[in-house]
Amino acid sequence: MTDGGDGASGAPGDAGGPVRHVPVLLHEVVAALRPAAGDLIIDGTFGAGGYSSALLEAGAEVIAIDRDPQAIAIGRELQARHAGRLHLHQGTFSELDAIAREAGFPSVDGVVLDVGVSSMQLDEAGRGFSFRQDGPLDMRMAQSGLSAADVVNGADHATLTRIFGILGEERHASRLARAVAEARKTRVISTTLQLANIIEGAIGRRSGDRIHPATRAFQGLRIFVNGELHQLADALFSAERVLKPGGRLAVVSFHSLEDRIVKRFFQDRAGQASTSRHLPQGGQAVPTFAREQRGSVTAGEAELAANPRARSAKLRSGIRTEAPPRAADPALFKLPNLSTDQVTSRA
Ligand SMILES: C[S@@+](CC[C@H](N)C(=O)[O-])C[C@H]1O[C@@H](n2cnc3c(N)ncnc32)[C@H](O)[C@@H]1O
């Protein structure tokens, strides 16, 4: 699907039209969730509805959430086919427990997250996620808030360096930030190709490079614009609160920054690490999750051959225990202190 690891910037649609999202690790996700007739499951990343469809087919009732209004609009067709069993909500998965509660469901049997962007988002030039085709420098999944162009034109050098370096894992981050700051003195940076060209001009393209030089910077911008790491951290705490004892949580991630958060959460909650600062003196951490499968599940050869996007996907899952939810302490994840509040809009 992309040459960019998690699909932050490449696009599969060289033929032109939008490509429908192919669900990644679908069989493995269904195996982890074990949906049964009458179960209630939250799909926190509805996208093209690949997971939701499989859950509905298995007889479950699904609360589907997506922050992208377009995904929700497309989901209406699936909703009509499964009368009364698919509840669609536009919103963020960081609040999945509140969304379920407001919809009248105080607890659920499963939660699934497939974090990142969908093929439809990547593929549509107008959404501004991809440098493979020119489009407005947007990248907002929810189509609201600060855009990537606002960030690129409004953030100071230090913030840009941290976005490219920490969130994009780009080792030439400072050089890139300087090039961006220089370029925007003469002209507002408003399109994806304009930014990709500035980046390529600043760090060049070495022969044998597997990915385009702009891939990492685009990833960093996308994560920043959508607050993706904080969203994921909060979603895990939300899932812990809303799952019934015996309920199942399955999370698919596409790059190491996300996977580290999921791994850390399960390590902490399944009692593999007793780091909680909220325990009484000398107290024992009571696991809130049990792991059926330690470590992560990755795609098999057949899936990799059919869908290259699966290459970097990792699934981690756990089963909720009887223990009450623990305090939602974001310090657990040591997230970088980077938010769009640090950026002044161009508008
Ligand atoms: C990889 S796609 C999911 C594809 C889906 N599993 C399928 O099979 O079609 C990720 C989706 O999650 C949505 N998303 C990403 N972050 C989100 C968040 N914080 N809250 C709600 N939806 C989010 C994106 O808008 C996108 O539609």
The ligand as a MOL file (V3000), in Angstrom:
LIG
                    3D

  0  0  0     0  0            999 V3000
M  V30 BEGIN CTAB
M  V30 COUNTS 27 29 0 0 0
M  V30 BEGIN ATOM
M  V30 1 C -6.9090 1.7640 9.6070 0
M  V30 2 S -8.4800 2.4810 9.4740 0 CHG=1
M  V30 3 C -9.5670 1.2760 10.1070 0
M  V30 4 C -10.0120 0.2920 9.0920 0
M  V30 5 C -11.0430 -0.6900 9.5850 0
M  V30 6 N -10.5330 -1.5860 10.5930 0
M  V30 7 C -11.5990 -1.5070 8.4330 0
M  V30 8 O -11.4680 -2.7400 8.4750 0
M  V30 9 O -12.1460 -0.9270 7.4990 0 CHG=-1
M  V30 10 C -8.4330 3.6240 10.7910 0
M  V30 11 C -9.7090 4.4500 10.9630 0
M  V30 12 O -9.6740 4.9350 12.2860 0
M  V30 13 C -10.0790 6.2650 12.2990 0
M  V30 14 N -9.4290 6.8840 13.4470 0
M  V30 15 C -8.1100 7.1210 13.6300 0
M  V30 16 N -7.8950 7.6920 14.8120 0
M  V30 17 C -9.1020 7.8030 15.4130 0
M  V30 18 C -9.5380 8.3040 16.6880 0
M  V30 19 N -8.6750 8.8280 17.5430 0
M  V30 20 N -10.8420 8.2330 16.9860 0
M  V30 21 C -11.7390 7.6990 16.1120 0
M  V30 22 N -11.3890 7.2270 14.8810 0
M  V30 23 C -10.0900 7.2770 14.5510 0
M  V30 24 C -9.6200 6.8350 10.9930 0
M  V30 25 O -10.4270 7.9500 10.6440 0
M  V30 26 C -9.8000 5.6510 10.0560 0
M  V30 27 O -11.0480 5.6870 9.4200 0
M  V30 END ATOM
M  V30 BEGIN BOND
M  V30 1 1 1 2
M  V30 2 1 2 3
M  V30 3 1 2 10
M  V30 4 1 3 4
M  V30 5 1 4 5
M  V30 6 1 5 6
M  V30 7 1 5 7
M  V30 8 2 7 8
M  V30 9 1 7 9
M  V30 10 1 10 11
M  V30 11 1 11 12
M  V30 12 1 11 26
M  V30 13 1 12 13
M  V30 14 1 13 14
M  V30 15 1 13 24
M  V30 16 1 14 15
M  V30 17 1 14 23
M  V30 18 2 15 16
M  V30 19 1 16 17
M  V30 20 1 17 18
M  V30 21 2 17 23
M  V30 22 1 18 19
M  V30 23 2 18 20
M  V30 24 1 20 21
M  V30 25 2 21 22
M  V30 26 1 22 23
M  V30 27 1 24 25
M  V30 28 1 24 26
M  V30 29 1 26 27
M  V30 END BOND
M  V30 END CTAB
M  END
